[in-house]
Amino acid sequence: MNRIDRNGMLKKHLIQRDISWLSFNARVLQEANDPSVPLKERIRFLGIFSNNLDEFFRVRVATLKRMLEFSEKRKKLNMHMEENPQSILDQIQIIVLKQQNEFNRIWEGILKELKKEKIFLIDEKHLNRAQQAFVRKYFDEEVRSNIIPLMIETLPSLPYLRDKSIYLGVVMHKKTSAYDQKYALIEVPVTAIGRFILLPSKPGEHHIILLEDVVRFNLPHIFSYFEYDTFDAHIFKVTKDAEIDLDNDVSTTFVEKMEKGLKNRRKGKPVRFVYDKEMDTGLLEYLTHRLNLTRKSNVIPGGRIHNFRHFMDFPDIFNHKSLRRSSFTHHALRSSLRVTDVIIQKDVMLHFPYHSFDPLIDLLREAAMDPDVKSIKITAYRLASNSKVINALINAARNGKEVVVMLELKARFDEEANLEWKAILEEEGVKVLLGVPRMKVHAKLCIIKKRKGNKTVQYGFVSTGNLNEKTAHVYGDHCLLTANRNIMADINRIFHYLANWTQGPHQLKLCKTLMVCPTIMRKQLLALIQNEIRHAKAGREASIILKLNSLSDTMLIEKLYQAAAAGVTINLIVRSICCAMTDQKKIRQHVTAISIVDEYLEHARVMIFHNNGKEKIFISSADWMVRNLDHRVEAAVPVTDPGIRKELKDIIHIQLRDNVKARILNHELSNNYVPSEGKKLIRSQIETYHYLYKQNTVHSETGSH
């Protein structure tokens, strides 16, 4: 059977990646619907669902629309295209509308529960006198200067509409005439002011008005010049293609291309138009016509409120206390004045958000001040807005250290921030690497070199997550701090490649300890799976445990199917996209697949291969996707320390036993919870916290380090 035929058969046993992702977002929506989840967290999950969907349309739906345009061109040339983008877009539209209905149902239920907590969302029509006076004053003092109404009928073309903003479409008319009316648009200035305004309320009650309703209440005031007496205003938002097109002008630098691409992103085509279903029909037709939208353009009717992503920051006015647990310092680092001294002596693995992120900052600060440190090299993908990592690196440069930062300018939605960081770093004398053309640098690496006398010592870390102290509070990740010579040698090779990529990937191919993309990781993963197949066929125990964000690579899925068919036990923990969901019984009987959606975002990648009892364990920055394995610089590091190996395995096995927040992944995309009847309830994130906290206590009592 040739390759094309095999892939053709395989596709029948794969879930299409975008449909699989929508199933993941449905799991997020399940959290918003779970009455056992605190009310503020349920509202936050609605915000996460909304934000996820926005990015899905900006990236994936936009990509499918580009593919559709391309496939239509190919049809004219009689060229074949494997996937039918229109069919996928049609499926997406059906699923999204169903999820939107479920979203609205959940939100209506949450509104009722808010009332029980004496928290009320008040619109502009239900303000008492004191609140009306407050809203008028608040508008004059805080809002008026931040809005510019656009009389769109008089404009030759529709003005630029921001991608992440919400707009009020206003219809003005007079009670005495149905013909005399005008249209206007107002961008609601959420970024400048915030979405939620606390109103004067009775003792024990909290009344909240949304910013758009403050604007609605003041429409007669805003448009008093026109002498209209009736105003209708409804919210809408436009989601645009977020792809950045980089021109091929050889006379411009990559940074100039990025800056131009970011400006051109403003002109991205609309891929979704969401509006209040009560919107005036004439205004709706006017807007969709001006935006060149059709019935197939994901024009989605909704409720009164849009851009629910802001609800991730709903005011903290609840009677119940937050259940969120505080992170703690790893036991190996608590009794030492310097993180550096510990890392040079032994490996330490931090598990975020359970362990504090501070030791990573401390490690960089110590290096910045240490007179023996000569250089710091680090990769940066997504950074916090007030990055302590960057501050430490700047201080190192000021202290005369050689500081090299691989700053990924193509990190989607962080491009502008990273361009700003580039300027700041270079002004302070930091050498900024900008990566490799047509490839992202996604590996999370740091190497620090110090020299004392004739001795050179190198140490640093390899992580599964971003060097971002803000997201480290909510992202589940692992970070190995080490001075292992073989690991440091490979990190040096990676940085040599990043600084000299024009010489080719030779240095990456020399890596002996780290599995590195895009050169050798795919080949090594295939070999590791094949090794398990060999053991299974010989009648020996064989198993693979994978924890990933996404699993969609066809070649690796095919190999996993071969392994399962040979009798290899496969356990998958996949947060979002999981295309490896066949209904073939021979394969399914050897595969268990779950997804955990809970308070923290499960972001870590862990791979455990049984290897006839001599387990090979890795943590990695790479998901099993074509983009990661073939088009990014990624790194997976083996975990060799016996204590850390046991700890990491214990955490993974806690997750495999989750029967509270784990959903079964199957071909039907049913998202059923793992059954818990008659079993001890195990919520893995809470169990992991207690497990690691106990580890800290035990080590403190025994005095071990």
Secondary structure as GFF3:
##gff-version 3
##sequence-region A 1 705
A	DSSP	alpha_helix	3	11	.	.	.	ID=ss1
A	DSSP	alpha_helix	17	32	.	.	.	ID=ss2
A	DSSP	alpha_helix	39	56	.	.	.	ID=ss3
A	DSSP	pi_helix	57	61	.	.	.	ID=ss4
A	DSSP	alpha_helix	62	76	.	.	.	ID=ss5
A	DSSP	alpha_helix	85	116	.	.	.	ID=ss6
A	DSSP	beta_strand	119	121	.	.	.	ID=ss7
A	DSSP	alpha_helix	129	138	.	.	.	ID=ss8
A	DSSP	pi_helix	139	143	.	.	.	ID=ss9
A	DSSP	three_ten_helix	144	146	.	.	.	ID=ss10
A	DSSP	three_ten_helix	152	154	.	.	.	ID=ss11
A	DSSP	beta_strand	167	174	.	.	.	ID=ss12
A	DSSP	beta_strand	177	187	.	.	.	ID=ss13
A	DSSP	alpha_helix	190	193	.	.	.	ID=ss14
A	DSSP	beta_strand	196	199	.	.	.	ID=ss15
A	DSSP	beta_strand	206	210	.	.	.	ID=ss16
A	DSSP	alpha_helix	211	217	.	.	.	ID=ss17
A	DSSP	alpha_helix	219	222	.	.	.	ID=ss18
A	DSSP	three_ten_helix	224	226	.	.	.	ID=ss19
A	DSSP	beta_strand	230	240	.	.	.	ID=ss20
A	DSSP	alpha_helix	254	265	.	.	.	ID=ss21
A	DSSP	beta_strand	270	276	.	.	.	ID=ss22
A	DSSP	alpha_helix	281	290	.	.	.	ID=ss23
A	DSSP	beta_strand	299	302	.	.	.	ID=ss24
A	DSSP	three_ten_helix	308	313	.	.	.	ID=ss25
A	DSSP	alpha_helix	331	334	.	.	.	ID=ss26
A	DSSP	alpha_helix	339	345	.	.	.	ID=ss27
A	DSSP	beta_strand	348	352	.	.	.	ID=ss28
A	DSSP	alpha_helix	358	369	.	.	.	ID=ss29
A	DSSP	beta_strand	373	380	.	.	.	ID=ss30
A	DSSP	alpha_helix	388	398	.	.	.	ID=ss31
A	DSSP	beta_strand	402	407	.	.	.	ID=ss32
A	DSSP	alpha_helix	415	427	.	.	.	ID=ss33
A	DSSP	beta_strand	431	433	.	.	.	ID=ss34
A	DSSP	beta_strand	440	441	.	.	.	ID=ss35
A	DSSP	beta_strand	444	452	.	.	.	ID=ss36
A	DSSP	beta_strand	455	463	.	.	.	ID=ss37
A	DSSP	three_ten_helix	471	473	.	.	.	ID=ss38
A	DSSP	beta_strand	475	482	.	.	.	ID=ss39
A	DSSP	alpha_helix	485	499	.	.	.	ID=ss40
A	DSSP	three_ten_helix	501	503	.	.	.	ID=ss41
A	DSSP	alpha_helix	506	509	.	.	.	ID=ss42
A	DSSP	beta_strand	515	517	.	.	.	ID=ss43
A	DSSP	alpha_helix	521	537	.	.	.	ID=ss44
A	DSSP	beta_strand	543	548	.	.	.	ID=ss45
A	DSSP	alpha_helix	554	565	.	.	.	ID=ss46
A	DSSP	beta_strand	569	574	.	.	.	ID=ss47
A	DSSP	alpha_helix	585	588	.	.	.	ID=ss48
A	DSSP	beta_strand	591	596	.	.	.	ID=ss49
A	DSSP	beta_strand	601	602	.	.	.	ID=ss50
A	DSSP	beta_strand	605	609	.	.	.	ID=ss51
A	DSSP	three_ten_helix	611	613	.	.	.	ID=ss52
A	DSSP	beta_strand	616	620	.	.	.	ID=ss53
A	DSSP	alpha_helix	626	631	.	.	.	ID=ss54
A	DSSP	beta_strand	632	638	.	.	.	ID=ss55
A	DSSP	alpha_helix	642	656	.	.	.	ID=ss56
A	DSSP	beta_strand	662	664	.	.	.	ID=ss57
A	DSSP	alpha_helix	684	702	.	.	.	ID=ss58
###
